[in-house]
Amino acid sequence: MPKEEKNNTQVNIGIGNIRDVSGQMNVAGGHIVHAEKGATVIIGAPAEAVGGLVALRELMQHSSDVRTAVIAFQTDFKVAYEQVDLLGDYKDLHDLLHRLQFHCYNGIVQAAMRFPADEMALDNLTDYALTLEAIIDESRQVVNRPTMQKQELTWIGDIGLTKEDLRRAIDSLDEGSLKKVIWRLNRLLAIQPSRINTLLNLAARALRLPALLSALTRVCDHITSLELEPDKVIAFQSGLQALDKLDRALCELVDDHDRWQSLDVELRRLEASIDHDLVELEMSWPDIKPKAEPLYAGCVDDWADALKREGAALDEALGSNNPAKVRRSFRSYQRRASDRFFRVDVELKAVCGDLRQIGMPLASVLRMVQ
């Protein structure tokens, strides 16, 4: 791999992850999701949810009564399948843009400083060109999925133009073409990740898992009155519980994400003005502080303690009549808040990825009733 490439943020996927009221993980493996206001957050198991739907399919194969019970709710199954698929598609696009930035753009910017004289820079640019081609191919596959609205994805064509410019720069040692590559990618990355992030969050908020859970619960109530294989019935019941956990985790993370995003927008607005005028910060902080503190006041994790200290330091700085100290304190607080927002964003996308796993068994159940 090229020398400048950065490591991606890793999120492990596992089963049965639990945090207690202290916010500490007490079951190994899986997503790390923080506890808010003393709540217990359980990221249940995508594998259990998948196993439950697989068990349901097998029960349908051996019992016409089960199949009839599912037929009554096939609309709920179909809508849930389509929504989960769309959510997964937006997550795939977001991940591709993330790779484009950290596996291509950042390294191209570094290599451009030594291009065309440095042979290592040229070798790295060749590697980045191959990575770019792979990202383009994967992006086209996502675009061709039936859930995607083509008019929203015209920007993917710009990546193709970037590939041509990069090849021209490498083949002709053309600095102008390389500058155009950087310009195109910078423009795209300044707009599209936040836009796709918004679409993903809207899809997560619109996901109607409760309707699917209600349908599955009624099917489960019917199944328990029948004489069926106990192991499969238990697997189905466990899968239903796991899906309920995923739904609750998704709802909490979507709400949490929205609150952190609102704070991030406010802090970015203030950041744009503090270099030439502190009046906006002085006027806004008394309103922002009481909105921000509930996001971390009840949490004992290290990140929350650090934000509490940064908030107290900013309070002190604002009373010191020392503009340089105020700016330092504000930027330190903003960095902490932005880092937390990024981590919540990663957690939300991880849960979206978990939910994508139920798409295939849902489709399999649907095929049996259509």
N, C-alpha and C positions, 0 to 999 in steps of 0.2 A: 504494500500500500504506500501511497505518497507519504513523505516525511511529515508534512504539515497537518495531516488528517487528525481530527479530534475524535475522542471517543464519544459514542452516543450515550445518553442517559439510559441506564438499564432499569427496567421494572420487571421483577420476577413474577411469575404466575404460579400460583399454587392453590391449595385447597384448605378451606376451614381456617382462615386467618382471623384472629380475634384480638381486639384491643380492649382492655378493661378500662375502668373509669380513670385510671392514672394516665391513660394514653399509651401504655406500654404494650408491645406485641407479646402475647403469651402463648402463641402457637407458631412453630417455626414455618418459614416459607411464605410465599405469596405476596399479595399487594400490601403495602404499608399505607394505611389510611388512618388519619388522626381522629381522636375523639374530640367532639365539640360539646362544651357545656356539660361535661361529665357523662355524656351518652356513651353507650357501648356500641361500637361500630363493628359489624361482622361482615367481612367480605366472604361470601360463601362460594361456593365452589362451582365454577363453570362446568367442571367434569361431572359433578353430581347432577346438575340441571340437565346436561346432555344425556346422562345415564337414565334419568327419569323419563325423558321423552323417548329414548330408545326402548325402555321397558314398556311404555304405553303402546308403541308401535307393535311390539311383540304380543302384548295382550290383545290388541285389535286383530292380529292374525289368527288368534285361537278362540276369539269370542265375538260373535256377531252382536251381542248385547253391548260390548265395549265400543265396537265400531259404530253402532247406532247412536250411542251416547255422544261420541265425538262429532258425528255428522251434524248434530244439533247446534254445534258451536264452530262449524268450519269457517264462518266469516271472521270470527275473532282470531282464529289460527292464521288465516290468510293475511289479515291486516298486521298482526304482530310480526309475521315473517317478513313482509315488505318493509316495515319500519326498522326492524333489526338489521336487515340487509342494507338499507340506506345509511343507517348509523355506521355500519362497518365500512361502507364505501367512503364516507367522509373521513373516517379515521385513517383509511389507507392513503387518501390524498394528503392529509395532514402529515403523515409519516414520510411520504415521498418529498414533500416540501422541506421537512426537517433534514432529510438526507441531502437534498439539493444544497441547503445552506452549509451544513457541517462537513459533508463529504465532497463537496465541489467548490462552492463559492468561496468559502474562507481560505481554502488551499490555493485557489486560482489567484486570489488577491495577494497572497504571500509570494507565490511563484512569479507574479508579474513584476515584483520589485527587482528580480534578478534576470528577467527575460529581456533580450534573447541571448545574452552573453554566457549565462550559466547553463551548462549541459544538464545538471541535475534538475534545474527548474524546467527545462524542456521535457525531460523524462517524466516529471511529476505531472505536467500539463497533459501529456499523452495518457497517463493513468486517469486523470480527471475526465478526459474526453470519453474514455470507455465507461466510467461511472455514469457520466451524463447520458450516454446512449442507453444504458440499462434503465435509468430513471425515466427516460422518454418512453421506452417500450412498456414499462409497467404502468405509466400514466395513461397511455393509450388503452391498455387493457381495462383500467378502471373506467375510463370514459365510455367504453363500449358496453358497459353493464347497463341493463335496462332501467335501473333505478336512477341513473344519472341524467340530469337535464343538460343537454348539450350546450345550450346558450350560456350556461354558467361557467363553461370550461374552455372557452376559446383561448384563454391565456396559455394553455398547454402548447399551442402552436408557436408561441414565443420561445419556448425552450428549444424547439426544433431549429429556429433561426439562430439561437445561441450556439447550438452544436455546429452549424455550418461556419459561423464566425470563428469558433475555437479551432476547428480543423484548418481553416485558412491561416490563422495565426501560427499554428504549429508547422504547417507545410511551407509557408512563405516567410517565417520569422517576422511576421507583420505585427508591430506593436499597436498599430491603429485598430486592427481587428480584435486584439486582446482587450483593448480598452472598451470596445463595443460589447464584448462578452460580459465584462464586469458591469458595465452600465445596464445592460439588459437584465442580468440576474439581480442586480441591486434594486432595480425598479420593481421587478416581479416579487422579490422577497419583502419589499416594503409594503406591499398591498395584499398579496394573496394569502399568506399564512393566517393573518388576523381574520380575513374574510371567511376562509374555510373553517377556522376555529368557531366563528359565529354560527355558521351553518350547522356544524357538528353539535354545538350546544343547543341550538334550536331543535334539531332532530332528537337529541337526548331528552329535552323537555317535553317534546310531543309524543315520545314513545309511550304507547298505551299498554304497558305490561299489566296494569291492574285488570283490564278486561280479559287478557289471556289467563291471568291467575284465577279470576273468578270462574272462567269456563273450565279450567283444569280442576279447580276445587269441586265443582259440581260433577264432573266426570269421576273424580276420586270418590265422592260420596256414593255414586252409583256403583262403582267397582267394589267397594267394601261389602256390598250386599250380595255379591256373586261369589261362587266358589271357584277361585282362580289360583294360579301358582303364587304362594305367599311371597317368595323371593322377589318376583317381578312387581307385585303390589307394593311391597316395602320400598323397592328401588324407585317406583313411581312417586310414592309419597315423599321420599327423601329428596327427589328431584324437584318436587313442588315447593318444598321448604327452602331449598337452595335458590330457586328462582325468585322466591319472595325476598330472600336476603339480598340478592343482586338488585332487585327493584328498589328496595329501601336504600341501599348504598348509592345507587344512581341518583335517586331523588335528593339525598343529602348532599352529594357531591355537586350536583347541578346548582342547588341553592347556594352552597359554599362558594362555588366558582363565581357565581353572579355577584356575591358580596365582595369578594376579593377583586374582581374586575372593576367594580364601581370605585373601590378605593384606589386601584391602580390608575384609573382615568383621572381622578382628582389629583393624585400626586404628580402625574406626568404634566398636567396643566400647570401646576405650581412650578415644576422644574423649568419650564420654558421661560419663567419670568424672574427667577431669583437672582440671576447674574446682574441684572440692571435695576431691580427694584424688589424690596422685601415687603412692601405694603400688602401685596396680594396674599403672601404667606401669613403675615401677621393677622390679616382680616379673616382668612379662611380656616386657619388651624383650629380655632375654638369650635367651629362647626364640624370639621373633619374628625377631630379627636374622639368625640363621643360616639361617632359612627364606626370608627376603626377599632376602638378598644374591645367591644364585644366579640370581635373575631379571634382574640387571643387571651382575653382577661381570665377565662375559666380554664385555661389549658396549662399544664405543668411541663410540657415538653420544652427542650432547650431553645427551639426557635421562638416559642412564645415568650419565654423569659427574656431573650435578647431583644425582641420587639418592645416589650415593656420598658426595658432600660433605655432603648433608643428614644422612645416617646418621652420618657422623663427627662432625658438629656436635651431633647428639642425644647421642651417646656422651659428648662433652665436657660438654654441659650437665648430663647426669645426674650427673656427678662434681663439679659446681660448687657444689652446695647452694644453687642460685638457682632457686626455683620458677617465677618469671616467665620466665626464660630457657629452662627446660625446656619450658614450655607453648608458647612461640614456636617452639622447635626442632621439637617434635613436630608442631605444626600445619603447619609448612613442609614437613616430610618427608611428612606425610599428603597435603598438596595435590599434591606431586609424584607420589606413588604413585597417587593417584586419577586424576590427569590421564593417566598412562600406561595405567591400567586402561581408561579411557574410549577411548583411541586403539586399544587392542587390540580393544575391543568394536566399534568402527567398522570395523576391518580385517576382523573375523570376519563382520560383516554384509555387507560388500562382497563377500567370497568367496561367501557364501550367495546374494547377488544374481547373481553370475556363474553359479553352478550352476543357478539358475532358468532360464537361457537354454537349457539343453540339454533342457528339458521338452518343448518343441514338436516338435523333430526326433525325440525318443524316442517321442512319441505317434504320429508319422507312421510310424516303423518298426513300431510295434506294430500299427497298423491294417492293415499289409500281411501280417501273419502270423496275424491272428485270424480 
